[in-house]
């Protein structure tokens, strides 16, 4: 966790707060250390950005969650359009 916090220029307490808010849920190594995915680190960086702008952490987590859902919906819509030819061609 300390390494992830350093990469994001934040504190381990901030990352724990994001976990408590259920924005990110890191995997655990056999030794019990938190392991963050790249996606989780991007979400944490976005949270840091919003909090630095004055957004409360709970609101920042909700905003990021909604942004993530919107991005996933857009990916699905784009994926559905591939290979589809109107008129059955």
GIGI-V844173 format. One record per pair of residues at least 4 apart in sequence whose ideal C-beta (glycine too) atoms are under 6 Angstrom apart, sorted by sequence separation. I is the first residue (numbers start at 0). J is the second residue. D is the distance in Angstrom with one decimal. If there is no record, write none. Layout:
# GIGI-V844173
I;J;D / I;J;D
This chain:
# GIGI-V844173
9;13;4.4 / 27;31;5.8 / 28;32;4.4 / 35;39;4.4 / 50;54;5.9 / 54;58;5.2 / 84;88;4.1 / 4;9;5.2 / 17;22;4.5 / 18;23;6.0 / 35;40;5.2 / 49;54;4.1 / 54;59;4.5 / 4;10;5.5 / 17;23;5.1 / 28;34;5.6 / 50;56;5.7 / 4;11;4.8 / 25;33;4.0 / 26;34;4.6 / 25;34;5.5 / 50;59;5.4 / 1;11;5.8 / 4;14;5.7 / 25;35;4.8 / 49;59;3.8 / 0;11;4.7 / 46;59;4.9 / 0;14;5.7 / 23;39;4.3 / 46;63;5.8 / 45;63;5.3 / 23;42;5.7 / 42;63;5.5 / 17;43;5.7 / 17;46;5.8 / 3;35;4.9 / 0;33;4.6 / 7;43;5.6 / 7;44;5.5 / 9;47;5.3 / 22;60;4.2 / 7;47;6.0 / 16;56;5.8 / 20;60;4.3
